[in-house]
């Protein structure tokens, strides 16, 4: 998961792509399971990157990015 965030930062810098809001500066980037852990996502499931606020707003919903 840390690798996903590091790769994102190397390519995009400290920018959150946003969840239901435009991309914005963010230093608190986190790995986001596209299939939430609560719904069966785990270590091998695809990851995206969001800031903590956007990740929390997305919650346990499934995202079809």
Secondary structure, DSSP 8 states (H G I E B T S, - for coil): -HHHHHHHHHHH-SEE--SSS--EE-S-EEEEESS-GGGT--TTS-EEEEEHHHHHHHTT-----
